[in-house]
Amino acid sequence: MKKNKLLQLLFVLLTAVSLTSCLGDGEDSVRRQLPTQAEIDAAFNVMKGNYQGKLICYAFDEQYGGWKKDDSIASNWEITSDTTLLIKHFPTKFLAKSVTNVSLKQAIEALPAQDLNFKISIRQARPSATGFYIVPLLADLGNLTYDGASHQIGVRFIWNESTIGKFDPSTKRMGIRLIENGIYVDKVLKDDVYRAGNIYILHTN
């Protein structure tokens, strides 16, 4: 079982190398490598649907000096017909891990699990693998009361070349990496209530 988990994690981490190689060799190379719209549509039609697996949270460890596996949970998600990645019942205890304000942390942890939405953009469509970027949407947690006042709270996920996913059409295996790195309080990014951020790995069983 441990060996399978390590292989699944390696599958996701290597995606960064494969996508960067595909997309990083200059503008002409990018034009050659990007799939056509027909290829994107065909790849998406195979990929869309419901999945189950595990969501792993890597939180920053000051003693370690980097991100370490902190927690994991069984997870379900869906790739919908409008190119949305819907992660169902995302635990709020994960979203609160990097919050430094104790009152705000407790308010987030007290919320029920959230359904989070992301957009996907296919950038590699081959018979053996579909590679895609994860384009984040703000995780709006609504109005929460902390430190004696009500505030609109949102959790920020970022997009960069390492927020990616890979799908194997033959096995239906999928691996996704997400990066959370900020808290909005009343639509203002607040550094004084947050530190470091979390990295999430989502993978099929």
TARA-V766726 format. One record per residue. OMEGA is omega in whole degrees, 0 to 359 (* if undefined). Layout:
BEGIN
omega: <OMEGA	OMEGA>
END
This chain:
BEGIN
omega: <180	179	179	180	179	178	180	179	178	177	181	184	179	178	180	180	184	180	179	178	182	190	189	184	179	186	180	179	179	180	180	188	182	181	174	179	178	178	178	181	180	179	181	180	177	187	187	181	184	182	173	182	185	173	182	179	173	181	181	179	185	178	181	181	180	183	179	176	186	184	176	182	172	187	174	177	184	167	187	185	179	178	176	169	179	175	187	174	177	186	180	176	175	183	182	188	184	178	184	177	187	181	178	178	180	179	178	180	181	180	172	177	186	169	183	181	174	173	177	180	183	181	177	181	180	178	183	185	171	178	183	174	175	180	189	168	181	175	184	181	178	181	178	178	172	184	173	180	180	181	173	187	174	178	183	167	184	172	166	187	178	174	195	174	177	183	177	184	184	182	184	176	181	173	185	174	180	177	176	183	176	177	172	174	184	176	177	178	187	179	186	178	190	177	164	183	182	171	181	172	178	181	178	179	*>
END
